[in-house]
Amino acid sequence: MKRVDDFRLQLGKNELVPIIVGGMGVDISTAELALEAARLGGIGHISDALVHDVSDRRFDTEFVKEKTKFYKHNIDNSDKSIIQFDLGKLAEATRLHVGRTMDAKTGNGLVFLNCMEKLTMNGPRETLQVRLNSALDAGIDGITLSAGLHLGSFGLMAEHKRFRDAKLGIIVSSVRALQLFLRKTARLNRLPDYVIIEGPLAGGHLGFGMDWAQYDLATIVGEVAQFLKAEQLDIPLVAAGGIFTGTDAVNFLQNGAAAVQVATRFTIANECGLPDKVKQEYFKASEEDIIVNGVSPTGYPMRMLKNTPAIGSGIRPNCEAYGYLLDGAGGCAYINAYNAQIVLHPDGKNISVQDKTCLCTHMRNYNCWTCGSTTNRLKDTTWRNADGSYQTLSAEHIFRDYQFSVDQQIALPQAMPLAA
Ligand SMILES: Cc1cc2nc3c(=O)[nH]c(=O)nc-3n(C[C@H](O)[C@H](O)[C@H](O)COP(=O)(O)O)c2cc1C
C-alpha cells in the first residue's frame, strides 16, 4: 500500500515531499506554518493579503495607521474612490513580510507566496506589479497566482531578473482557464512551473459559480492532464480541495497529480494564525454548519461557517484603513450594499447588511471563518480536553500524518497530560 512519502515532486532541481500547504489570507497561513512545511521538505505558502496590516502586527510598522490618517477626511464619505495605495509603502511592506520569512527558512522545502488577483486595490495593474516584483526582490522561492485569471500577471514580472528562475504557478478550476492563461502568456515563452487545480470542496473563494456542487476535482484533474498530454506540455499538476487523509492524497498522486495542496487540516495547527477561540469553532462545526454563499464582494462564492460574525454585520466600510477590494474604479460591492442600507436607515444605527460583507475588515479581525468542506472532520483528528475544548496540533504532526498514513487512518497526537 502506497503512502505519500513514496512519491516526490520534482520542481526544477528541487525534489520535494509532494505536500503543499495552501495560502490562507489574512495571515492564517502564517510564516511559522509555511516555514514548518518547508522544514519538513514540502512547500508552505504565506499570503500577501492585507500585507500592510500583517507587517504592522509583526514588525511594528505603522502602515495602516498612516494610511488611515492620510484618508481620515474621507471616512464619512460614501464614495471611497479617492483611496489609493502608496506603491513605495506597498513594496516596503511586501519586502518585510517576505524577506523576514525567507531569512528564517530552514530545511530543503520551499516557501511560496499566495497572490490573489482579486485584491485589486483601486489600481489592479500597478499594485499587482509591485506585489509580485517586491516578493521576487525579497527572495521568495515561488509565487502562486490565485483568485483570478491572471492573464497579464506573468508579463508584469517579465523584466525581473528572477522571472525565469523563481517557481511560478497558477491556480485554476477548469481546463478552459488554463488554456486561456497559456494562450495569453505564450509570447513570454515562460510556462508555469506548476498548475494547482482547485476543486469545489476547497476553503476560501471558489473558482466556480453557485453550481459548484456539480463539479468534481478528480474529473477536472483528469481533463487538465489529458489537455497537457495532447499539447505535449510537461507541467506538474497539483490537486487541491477536500483532500483530508494521506490515502486521499495518494489517490490523486496515482492518477495524474504530482502533488496535493491542503489547507483545512492545518487551520487548527498551533502555527496557524487563527485565534484559539476560532480554532475551537472549526473543531465544533458539523456538516450543516458549513455553507457556501455569495457575501464576498469579489463575486466569487465563498465557503464559511454559518455562525461566522461577518455574515449580516453592518459595519461601516473601512477602506481608509484597508480598501484592498476596491476595483479599478474605486468601487466595492460591500460599499454599495452598505450605502443602500444607509438610505433606508439614515441614522446608521443597527444596520445589518445581509447580501455582502466587508471582507477586508472581517478577514483582518478573523471574523470571517472561511473553511474547507471537510472542517466537520477536524474533531476526529485530535483529543478533547476535560473542559470540552479540543487540543490543537503541531503542523509537523499534521504534515507527517499526510506523509505517512495509509488506509484512511488519521494519527492522533500524543494525549496531553491532564492538569494535576
Ligand atoms: C481558512 C482558509 C483560507 C483560505 N484562503 C485562501 C487564500 O487567501 N487564497 C487562496 O488562493 N486560497 C485560499 N484558501 C484555499 C487553500 O489554499 C487550499 O487550496 C484549499 O483550501 C485546499 O483544500 P482543503 O482546505 O480542503 O485542504 C483558503 C482555505 C482555507 C481553509
PDBQT file of the ligand as one rigid body, heavy atoms in Angstrom, charges set to zero:
ROOT
HETATM    1  C1  LIG A 501      -9.172  29.213   6.053  1.00  0.00    +0.000 C 
HETATM    2  C2  LIG A 501      -8.819  29.153   4.601  1.00  0.00    +0.000 A 
HETATM    3  C3  LIG A 501      -8.415  30.303   3.957  1.00  0.00    +0.000 A 
HETATM    4  C4  LIG A 501      -8.028  30.257   2.604  1.00  0.00    +0.000 A 
HETATM    5  N1  LIG A 501      -7.572  31.388   1.995  1.00  0.00    +0.000 NA
HETATM    6  C5  LIG A 501      -7.098  31.321   0.726  1.00  0.00    +0.000 A 
HETATM    7  C6  LIG A 501      -6.472  32.460   0.146  1.00  0.00    +0.000 A 
HETATM    8  O1  LIG A 501      -6.323  33.506   0.774  1.00  0.00    +0.000 OA
HETATM    9  N2  LIG A 501      -6.023  32.345  -1.135  1.00  0.00    +0.000 N 
HETATM   10  C7  LIG A 501      -6.141  31.166  -1.846  1.00  0.00    +0.000 A 
HETATM   11  O2  LIG A 501      -5.722  31.107  -3.007  1.00  0.00    +0.000 OA
HETATM   12  N3  LIG A 501      -6.718  30.074  -1.299  1.00  0.00    +0.000 NA
HETATM   13  C8  LIG A 501      -7.171  30.129  -0.039  1.00  0.00    +0.000 A 
HETATM   14  N4  LIG A 501      -7.675  29.001   0.550  1.00  0.00    +0.000 N 
HETATM   15  C9  LIG A 501      -7.661  27.723  -0.225  1.00  0.00    +0.000 C 
HETATM   16  C10 LIG A 501      -6.449  26.858   0.152  1.00  0.00    +0.000 C 
HETATM   17  O3  LIG A 501      -5.246  27.490  -0.143  1.00  0.00    +0.000 OA
HETATM   18  C11 LIG A 501      -6.461  25.455  -0.476  1.00  0.00    +0.000 C 
HETATM   19  O4  LIG A 501      -6.204  25.472  -1.856  1.00  0.00    +0.000 OA
HETATM   20  C12 LIG A 501      -7.718  24.637  -0.270  1.00  0.00    +0.000 C 
HETATM   21  O5  LIG A 501      -8.448  25.028   0.851  1.00  0.00    +0.000 OA
HETATM   22  C13 LIG A 501      -7.359  23.157  -0.146  1.00  0.00    +0.000 C 
HETATM   23  O6  LIG A 501      -8.464  22.390   0.207  1.00  0.00    +0.000 OA
HETATM   24  P1  LIG A 501      -8.683  21.841   1.711  1.00  0.00    +0.000 P 
HETATM   25  O7  LIG A 501      -8.864  23.038   2.558  1.00  0.00    +0.000 OA
HETATM   26  O8  LIG A 501      -9.907  21.013   1.573  1.00  0.00    +0.000 OA
HETATM   27  O9  LIG A 501      -7.474  21.038   2.097  1.00  0.00    +0.000 OA
HETATM   28  C14 LIG A 501      -8.087  29.031   1.888  1.00  0.00    +0.000 A 
HETATM   29  C15 LIG A 501      -8.507  27.873   2.574  1.00  0.00    +0.000 A 
HETATM   30  C16 LIG A 501      -8.874  27.921   3.907  1.00  0.00    +0.000 A 
HETATM   31  C17 LIG A 501      -9.295  26.661   4.589  1.00  0.00    +0.000 C 
ENDROOT
TORSDOF 0
